[in-house]
Amino acid sequence: MLTRFIVDVYAWIIEIFLWFVLLISAVVGYQRTVPVLSAAGWILENEAVWRIFGALLVAVAAFLVSAILFGPFLVLVDIRRSVRSLEAKYGGYGVGVLNTERREPSL
């Protein structure tokens, strides 16, 4: 019971952390895009468009890195939930091998 609770809480903590990473990376991308491009020698006519583009680009990059780092753990949690639902559906731990063989209809 406690181990299930710990895994569920840990999955929630990771999910909240991922949302914060996405939000913070979008803010950082919005704030830092124009100064970085200006320092690189670009002449920007419409800074607002570049800020929005930078926010989206940095957020997508942070999402991809976070998916690579935390994705395997979240996949394991999803597999664990699927196994628990199968156990609940078929009567617990003593299920054995599930019958996957087709049977002929009988009257």
Backbone torsions as a table, in degrees:
resi	resn	phi	psi	omega
1	MET	NA	-49.1	-178.9
2	LEU	-68.5	-35.9	179.6
3	THR	-66.5	-37.5	176.6
4	ARG	-64.9	-41.2	178.8
5	PHE	-62.6	-42.5	179.9
6	ILE	-63.4	-43.6	179.7
7	VAL	-65.5	-41.0	178.9
8	ASP	-64.8	-43.4	179.1
9	VAL	-65.6	-40.0	179.4
10	TYR	-63.7	-39.3	177.4
11	ALA	-64.7	-39.2	177.5
12	TRP	-66.2	-40.3	178.4
13	ILE	-62.4	-43.0	178.4
14	ILE	-63.6	-41.6	-179.4
15	GLU	-65.2	-43.2	177.1
16	ILE	-63.4	-42.3	177.8
17	PHE	-60.4	-41.3	179.9
18	LEU	-64.4	-39.6	177.1
19	TRP	-64.9	-40.9	177.8
20	PHE	-65.3	-39.6	177.2
21	VAL	-61.5	-42.6	179.3
22	LEU	-63.9	-43.7	179.7
23	LEU	-66.5	-46.7	-179.0
24	ILE	-65.8	-38.6	179.2
25	SER	-67.0	-35.4	176.6
26	ALA	-65.9	-40.6	178.1
27	VAL	-65.9	-43.0	178.6
28	VAL	-63.7	-42.4	177.6
29	GLY	-62.9	-38.1	177.9
30	TYR	-65.8	-41.8	-176.4
31	GLN	-76.4	-35.1	-169.4
32	ARG	-100.9	-7.8	-175.5
33	THR	-66.5	-51.4	-176.8
34	VAL	-64.4	-45.8	177.3
35	PRO	-61.4	-37.4	179.5
36	VAL	-68.2	-43.5	179.4
37	LEU	-68.4	-35.8	177.0
38	SER	-66.8	-39.1	177.9
39	ALA	-68.2	-26.0	178.9
40	ALA	-80.4	-6.2	176.6
41	GLY	100.0	6.5	179.1
42	TRP	-77.2	144.7	174.3
43	ILE	-103.8	113.8	-174.0
44	LEU	-104.2	124.5	178.7
45	GLU	-87.5	-42.2	-177.8
46	ASN	-119.0	97.6	-174.8
47	GLU	-71.8	-29.8	-177.7
48	ALA	-63.4	-40.8	179.1
49	VAL	-64.5	-42.8	179.3
50	TRP	-66.3	-35.5	177.4
51	ARG	-64.3	-44.5	179.0
52	ILE	-65.3	-42.9	177.8
53	PHE	-61.1	-42.7	177.8
54	GLY	-63.9	-40.3	178.5
55	ALA	-62.6	-44.1	179.7
56	LEU	-67.0	-42.9	-177.7
57	LEU	-65.1	-45.1	179.4
58	VAL	-68.1	-37.4	177.9
59	ALA	-64.7	-40.8	178.0
60	VAL	-65.6	-41.4	178.0
61	ALA	-63.6	-42.1	178.2
62	ALA	-65.4	-37.7	177.8
63	PHE	-63.2	-43.7	-179.7
64	LEU	-65.1	-42.5	178.2
65	VAL	-65.0	-41.9	179.1
66	SER	-65.8	-37.8	178.6
67	ALA	-64.5	-38.2	178.8
68	ILE	-69.0	-40.5	-176.5
69	LEU	-76.5	-43.0	-173.1
70	PHE	-105.8	-8.7	-178.5
71	GLY	-58.9	-44.5	-179.2
72	PRO	-60.3	-38.3	178.3
73	PHE	-65.8	-41.8	-179.7
74	LEU	-67.8	-30.9	174.8
75	VAL	-66.5	-41.1	177.4
76	LEU	-63.4	-39.1	177.5
77	VAL	-64.2	-40.3	178.9
78	ASP	-66.4	-40.1	176.2
79	ILE	-63.2	-40.2	179.3
80	ARG	-62.4	-41.4	177.9
81	ARG	-65.4	-39.2	178.6
82	SER	-64.2	-41.2	179.2
83	VAL	-65.8	-40.0	178.1
84	ARG	-63.4	-39.1	179.0
85	SER	-68.1	-35.8	176.0
86	LEU	-66.9	-39.1	177.1
87	GLU	-63.1	-41.2	179.4
88	ALA	-67.8	-36.0	-178.1
89	LYS	-71.9	-37.8	-174.7
90	TYR	-107.6	15.7	168.0
91	GLY	95.3	28.6	171.0
92	GLY	99.4	-158.7	-172.2
93	TYR	-77.4	-23.1	-176.4
94	GLY	-88.8	37.0	-175.7
95	VAL	-73.4	-42.3	-174.3
96	GLY	78.3	-147.3	-179.3
97	VAL	-87.7	130.7	178.8
98	LEU	-74.1	143.5	-179.1
99	ASN	-79.0	111.2	179.5
100	THR	-110.7	3.2	-177.9
101	GLU	-82.2	137.2	178.6
102	ARG	-77.3	141.0	177.8
103	ARG	-114.0	152.9	176.7
104	GLU	-75.3	142.7	179.1
105	PRO	-66.3	141.9	179.2
106	SER	-130.3	155.8	-179.5
107	LEU	-102.2	NA	NA
